[in-house]
């Protein structure tokens, strides 16, 4: 099972706001046996949102979006998702009742009413933090950009998700340049096609080395691959 994430927000692309949702979502999905396979960061522009959502929802089992469902003028995600699916944007009566309960009558402003509007046919995704819910439509889950709220919404979306085999990960650190182990790892990748093998340079206490990361849902092959690589690359280790 594979998923994509669309991070929506001019503030992310400008560098003013640092995204904290990607790594959390990737780890959270992995525990369910769903692999986050693609991530896109896009502007708050309707045409771009519509095009991106329609492309990714046709390719992946699940698509998650973060950002742009608040009360301000530039929060256009809900409207854009409705356009992507070719349905009307309308007040969700259940969402309205939630906000009426949460806010006093005088506090349920026109701006906050915007958070009750969702594409026709949407199902609510519970928000235990600030109450204004996210929503899902078909395989697309639309959530807030604020990390603590997004994380709460993820728990509400879990009942709609079907996982696959959980991807396990193992790693080996070796104090040698990545170029020294490149050919060796290439041969192991050919030998173990079930295992995804990657190498990443690191620096620890002014010493340079390479982290070798192996990922697979096949635990037997993963252990065999780890054992063989460990025996091989220790010859290069300059500890």
N, C-alpha and C positions, 0 to 999 in steps of 0.2 A: 504494500500500500504506500502510495507516494503523495506528497502534499507540496503546495507552493505557498509562499508568503508574499503579500503585497504590502509594503510599508508606504503609507500615503502621508505626505506632509512636506510643504515647502521648508518648514523649520528643520527637518532632518537633512535635506539637501543643502541648506545654507550653512550647516554646521553648528547652528545655534543650539539645537537639541540633539543629544546623543541617544541613539536608539539602544534600548535595553531589552527589547522583546525577542529579537532573533534567536539568541542563544538559549533563552528560557524556553521558547516554543520548540526549538529543535530537540532539546533534551526531553521535554515533556512528551512530545510526539514519539520519540524513540522508545520510551517506556511502554507505549501502547502498540509498538510494532508498526509505526508509520514513519516513513523516512521523509524528512524535509529535503526536497531535491532542487528547488529553485527559489530564489528570493529576488524581488525587484523593489527598488525604491523609486517612487514616482511623485510628481507634483500634484497639487490640488487642482487638477484641471479635468473637467468632465470627460472630454474626448479621450484623454489618455487613460483615465480610470476605466471607462467603458471598454476600450480596445484591449487593455491589459487583462481585465476580468474575463472577458469573453474568450480570449485566447487560452488563458491558463485553466479555466474551468473545463475546457474541452480536452485538455491534455492530462490533468492530474485527478486523482481520486477526490482530493479535498483542496480547497483554496481558502486561506485565511487572510483577512485584511485587518490592518491596524491603523487607527487614526481617522479623523474627519467625521465623527458622528456626534459631536457636541452641539452646543447651542449657538455658536457664532456664525457670522455670514460666510466664512470660508470653509465651514464644515459641510461639504457637498457629497460625501461618500454615499449616504443613503439614497439621495436623488440620482446619483450616477449609477448605482447598482440597479435601481428600478429601471433606468433606461437600458442598461445592459441586458436585462431580462425581458424588456419590452412590456413592462407592466406599470400600473399606476402607483404613484407614491401617495399613501393615505395614512390617516391616523389609525394606529393600532389600538383598539379599545382596551385591550389588556394592559398595554404599556401606559395608556392614559390613566387607568385606574391605579396603577402602581405609583405613578408620579403624583396623582391627586392625594394618595395616602401619605406620600413622603413629604410633599410640600404643603404649606398652608395655602389657602386660596389666593392670597395676595402675592405669594411667592411663585405661583405657577404662571410665569410670564410667557409672553408670546415666544420669546427666545427659547425658553425651556420646553414649550409645547413642540418645538421643532424636533426634540428628541423622541417624540411619540410617533413621528411619521416614518413609515417603513414601506418597502415594496409590497404590493398586494400578494398575499400567499406566504408571507414570511412566518417563521416560527421564532418565538422569543428565545434569547439566550440570557439566562439570569445574571444579574449584576449584584452580588452581595455587598459591594462596597458603597456605591453611590446610588444604587437602585435603578437608574436609567438603563434599561436592558440593551444588549446587542441583539443581533438576529441572524438567522440562517435562512437562506433560500436555495433550495436544491443542495448542491455540494459546496456552497460558498458561505463562510462564516465571517460575519462583519462585527469587529470588536473595537473597543476604545484603544487609544494609543498610550494612555497613562499606564505604566507597567503594572501597578498593583491592581488596577481595575481589569486590565487585560487578563491577568493571571486568574482572577476570580471568574471571569467569563469563560475561560478555558474549562474550568471545572464544570460549568453549566453546559458546555458543549459536548462533554465526554459521552453522554448517553446517545449522541447521534453518530458517534464514530465507530467504525469497525476496523480493528487493528489486524496486523499480520504477524509474522515472526519478528521477534525483538532482535535488533542488531546489537551484538556484543562487540566490545572494543578491548584491544590489548596494545601496549606500547613498550618500546625498548629505547633507552637512551644510550647512545654510543658517542664517545668523544673522538670524533673524526669528521672531516669535512663531508658534506653530502655527496660530493663528486666521487669519493672513494667507495661508496656503497651503491652508487646508481646502477651499475651493470648487474651487480648481485641481486638487487631488488627487482630489476626487470626480469631476471630469470625466475625468481620466486613467483612473480605475478603470473608468468606463463604457466608455472607448475600448479599454482593455486588460483584458478579463475574465480572460485567461489568467495575468495577473500579480497577485499579492497585494501591495497597497500599504498601508503603515502609516506613521504619523508619531509621533515620540516626542520630547518636549521634553528639552533638556539644558542644562547650565550648565558652561561651561569658562572658567576664569580670570575669574570674575565676569561673564561675558557669557552671555546666554541665546540659545538657538537651537532649531532643529528638525532632528532626524535623520529623513530619509525613507528607508525601507527597502522594497526591491522584491524579491519572491521568486517564482520560477517554474521549472518544468522545461523550458519553451520558451525556449531561450537567445536565439533570434532576436528574439522578442517582448520579452524582458527587456532586451536591448540597445537596441532601438528606444524602449522606454518610458523607460529611463534617460536616453537622449540628449534626448528631448523634454522630460522633466521638468527636467533640468539647464538647458536653454536658457530654460525658462520661469521657474523659481524664482530664477535669478540676478538677476532684476530686483528681487527683494525683499531680496537679500543685503546686510547692513549691515556688511560687513567694513571 
